[in-house]
Amino acid sequence: MDRTAALSARCLSGYNWQVNMLRLVTIGLAAAGIATVARAQLNPAPSDSAGQGTRYNVQELNFDMWCQEQQHLPPTRCDKRLPEDDAAFNTYRSKIERYEIPYLKEQQRQLQLNTDILHNDPVDHPDQPSQPQAQQPSTPPPPK
């Protein structure tokens, strides 16, 4: 009976170890899934069939640069960052952000259209216009 009890205790500890490892693997896979979704949101899939992610060159807005270059306020006032200046900056930033991504998407679409449709003729246009097209060797005329 002692041998059976020892075997049961050993099997139970092995079972507990397997259950704990399974839990760790499950948590790891869940974390990886969340990280993948977060990364996909940062890099949205394009609408074309190429399946390549597109990154848009979104420019970050800086309060100090906006204050001095857009509003032409003195640096001492910009350093104070008054509530009315901050509110005007947030309004400006929200207006710009509303149009920036659609504008960049349209630019990317136009570039892709230009590449795919206008410059995709391998007969009339070589892939790399700076390189001359290779001419096919001519066959010698048959002997007379």
C-alpha positions in Angstrom: 0.0 0.0 0.0 2.9 2.4 0.7 4.2 1.8 -2.7 0.9 2.7 -4.3 0.6 5.8 -2.1 4.1 6.9 -3.2 3.3 6.3 -6.8 0.0 8.2 -6.5 1.8 11.2 -4.8 4.4 11.2 -7.6 1.8 11.0 -10.3 -0.2 13.8 -8.6 2.8 16.1 -8.5 3.6 15.3 -12.1 0.0 16.1 -13.0 0.1 19.4 -11.1 3.3 20.3 -12.9 1.7 19.6 -16.3 -1.4 21.7 -15.3 0.8 24.6 -14.2 2.9 24.4 -17.4 -0.3 24.3 -19.5 -1.6 27.4 -17.7 1.7 29.2 -18.4 1.6 28.3 -22.0 -2.0 29.5 -22.3 -1.2 32.8 -20.6 1.8 33.2 -22.9 -0.3 32.6 -26.0 -2.9 35.0 -24.8 -0.3 37.7 -24.3 1.2 37.0 -27.7 -2.3 37.3 -29.2 -2.9 40.7 -27.5 0.5 41.9 -28.6 -0.2 40.9 -32.2 -3.5 42.7 -32.2 -1.9 45.8 -30.8 0.8 45.7 -33.5 -1.8 45.2 -36.2 -3.6 48.3 -35.0 -0.4 50.3 -35.2 0.3 49.0 -38.7 -3.0 48.6 -40.5 -3.3 46.2 -43.5 -3.6 48.0 -46.8 -6.7 47.5 -49.0 -4.7 46.2 -51.9 -4.1 42.5 -52.4 -0.3 42.6 -51.8 -0.9 42.0 -48.1 2.0 44.2 -47.1 1.6 46.4 -44.1 1.7 50.2 -44.7 3.2 52.7 -42.3 2.2 56.2 -42.8 4.6 59.0 -42.0 2.5 60.8 -39.5 4.2 63.9 -38.1 3.9 64.5 -34.4 2.9 67.9 -33.3 4.9 69.8 -30.7 3.3 72.6 -28.7 6.5 74.7 -28.6 7.0 74.5 -32.4 3.3 75.2 -33.0 3.4 78.1 -30.6 6.4 79.8 -32.2 6.0 78.9 -35.8 2.3 78.9 -36.3 1.1 81.4 -33.8 4.3 83.5 -33.9 4.2 84.0 -30.2 7.3 84.9 -28.2 9.2 82.0 -26.6 8.6 83.3 -23.1 4.8 83.1 -23.6 5.2 79.6 -25.2 7.2 78.4 -22.2 4.3 79.5 -19.9 1.9 77.3 -21.8 -1.2 79.2 -20.9 -4.6 77.3 -20.8 -6.0 79.3 -23.7 -2.8 78.5 -25.8 -3.1 74.9 -24.8 -6.8 74.8 -25.8 -6.0 76.4 -29.2 -3.2 73.9 -29.7 -5.4 70.9 -29.0 -8.1 72.3 -31.4 -5.4 72.7 -34.1 -4.0 69.2 -33.4 -7.4 67.5 -33.6 -8.2 69.3 -36.9 -4.9 68.3 -38.4 -5.1 64.6 -37.2 -8.6 64.3 -38.7 -7.3 64.9 -42.2 -3.7 63.6 -42.0 -4.3 59.8 -42.2 -6.8 60.0 -45.1 -4.4 62.3 -46.9 -1.5 59.9 -46.4 -3.7 57.0 -47.5 -4.6 58.8 -50.7 -0.9 59.6 -51.3 0.0 55.9 -50.8 -2.9 54.8 -53.1 -1.7 57.2 -55.8 1.8 56.0 -55.5 0.7 52.3 -55.8 -1.5 53.2 -58.8 1.4 54.9 -60.4 3.6 51.9 -59.8 1.1 49.2 -60.7 -0.7 50.7 -63.7 1.4 53.4 -65.3 4.9 51.8 -64.9 4.2 48.1 -64.9 4.6 47.5 -68.7 7.6 45.2 -69.0 7.6 45.5 -72.8 7.7 49.2 -73.3 9.3 50.1 -70.0 12.0 48.2 -68.2 11.7 47.6 -64.5 14.5 50.0 -63.8 14.5 52.8 -66.4 18.1 53.8 -65.6 19.3 50.5 -67.0 19.2 49.8 -70.7 17.0 47.0 -71.9 18.9 43.9 -72.9 18.7 43.2 -76.6 18.1 39.7 -77.8 20.9 38.3 -79.8 20.1 38.1 -83.5 20.4 34.7 -85.2 22.9 34.6 -88.1 21.4 34.2 -91.5 21.3 30.7 -92.8 24.2 29.8 -95.3 23.4 30.1 -98.9 
